Amino acid sequence: MAASDASNGSSFRNAFGSVLSFFILILIGVLAFSIRLFSVIKYESVIHEFDPYFNYRVTQFLTKNGIYDFWNWFDDRTWYPLGRVIGGTVYPGLTLTAGTLWWLLNSLNIPLSVETVCVFTAPIFSAFASWATYLLTKEVKGSGAGLTAAALLAMVPSYISRSVAGSYDNEAVAIFALIFTFYLYIKTLNTGSLFYATLNAIAYFYMVCSWGGYTFIINLIPMHVLLCIITGRYSSRLYIAYAPLVVLGTLLASLVPVVGFNAVMTSEHFASFLVFIIIHVVALVYYIRGILSPKMFKVAVTLVVSVGLAVCFAAVAVLVAVVASSPTKGWSGRSLSLLDPTYASKYIPIIASVSEHQPPTWPSYFMDINVLAFLVPAGIIACFSPLSDASSFVVLYIVMSVYFSGVMVRLMLVLAPAACIMSGIALSQAFDVFTGSIKFQLPNILDDSRSDVRDATSDNAVAPTDVAKTAKSEDTTKERTSKRSKKKEKEPVEKPPSKSQVKKRLLVLPLGTSIIAIFLLMLLGAFYVVHSVWAAAEAYSAPSIVLTSRSHDGLHVFDDFREAYAWLSHNTEVDDKVASWWDYGYQTTAMANRTVIVDNNTWNNTHIATVGTAMSSPEKAAWEIFHSLDVKYVLVVFGGLVGYPSDDINKFLWMVRIGGGVFPHIRESDYLRDGNYRIDSMATPTMLNCLMYKLCYYRFVETDGRAFDKVRRTEIGKKYFKLTHFEEVFTTHHWMVRIYKLKPPRNRIRGKVKKSKSKTSSKPTSGSKRRGTGRNPF
């Protein structure tokens, strides 16, 4: 009966714990979704940043024209006059996911717009990512660590920065795919199930569809497999977890048009193939050991190892021969910049010019993962007690993600899940130790308090006379002695403590210390929550297209970007071409519906260098370059009046470097005075006469009479000048966006014969058209 009651009690506790965990996970999902809605509550439901506008435009095309037209879509409104094949150059995972959500909601008679679905896709998948983190951490260290890690990921600022409502970028769904792929790999590793191995390959395929960061997966998992083989932890479960992933995953990845044969031809994937060969050699060795005698096994192993090494060397030789013709040895520029942080700054300035490709500063770690940075080492230590295949994987995951996040600030996003997993394990183990110490000591304390109460009661019940007191005390002493002797007779002989009891006693901490430690951990968690909510509400909720600032007279809203794009949409022809720096290409195409020369895809360095050369050239040379590209309007972003630091003047040196990388007559030293970048009276003549300077500072002196630049905190060097080849057509309210129109060729011709009054002579001939149409002098 007692055994059955105990089993019923334990099953009830397990059922109650499962139900409680389920409701906690629901609340974590609600938290992950709601904490990302500050941008919609404070501003409006709008797409953020630059890249999301392209994704939104592609999703609109998909929902309107269907999947087949999407795969074959040639976009002639970007990279004029080259164009771009959209279906073969994008990772379609985000677009297909949002399009499927939109179709599903509309089929259920929930008529949401495509923009609304795109805005809320990232918060929805952040809840999915939290649940995937619970599943992954549960496989490593149990449900308690899983719930803690899921709650931490729901609020981690690094992930919030890329998944707020309106942040419709690839990482919105890719982080969920990354964590879920790792979970299925660990699940397969723990169970040896071929079913989970197949699901793992499908999850990897979804990750390949979603983000170029899938190469992190296909390199991290082979590293873990190799680590297990080297440390003697090979098993059939390891083989089942890895081999199907390489075969099925690679076949599925090659179906994605943007990847194609790169899945087997680029160096980022070669590590998986090499480990695939090694694990088969190891599996063959283990198989032979089971069927041969020890003597024959040595001979067979010698043969197998010799053949295996020969095959490996042959495969490596073939791979080296394939990639030897490439100047980068088969590595992409971004991958090389991860392996060598100085590579991009030396050879590919277009990659180095992107702010998210810069290495992070130390304060950014505290900003993005906060107190998790201090809990990660404790989590790593906890993973080694005991060390399993799953815990060794998450340790390798955190080590590699720390390295890559130190190279590129964008990869702080990959570090965030690993830091949450490690911190969840550390907090769970710490709470287990502290609460276990309290539980272990609490019964003794209660027994002591009860005995004290009994002693106090017996003392209060004594007679008032001294004789009665003495007699009573003697009787009480005898009674206690007899009770203790009876108890000793009834008690069995004590057995020596077992190893588990000794270990439990070693982990017991003083009661006061445990209570204080739990209080400090709760205080640390409260600080993390406050910081995360502040980051979500203030630091990462503001859309870059609508800016705000606070001053003594209240809140100021700067809506200049949408004002400029609306002007372009309503006051220019549909086929007009707009030139700007590549940062604003996606927004111009999506919001103004106008053709751009370059955009954020940055696939053609020469085309971007041509625009950079035009911006760095004198006005006449720049006019000729833009006219050869059929450009009619030039857009520049200027923050000198309101103090907006991310303007084109601050980005100008990158234009010079990128342009000079293709056209040698553009030299960075010509724009620097004694190695310093200046726009004041000490600026170089080349700087003061370049097109970017003139378009930004034209009529700037009329604003305050001094032409004081609030970003550079100085007065400009050249205040009064006129434009001869461009004319100002629109400047936004706060002067943040300025649009200029190229003057036609006839307005700049001097010393020619006057126009004839006849209508026939007023029209230029075909020959004059050809002479007036400039070609790119570079």
Summary of the structure (lengths in Angstrom):
residues: 778
radius of gyration: 34.7
end to end distance: 94.0
largest distance: 143.9
contacts: 2508
relative contact order: 0.08
helix: 66%
strand: 6%
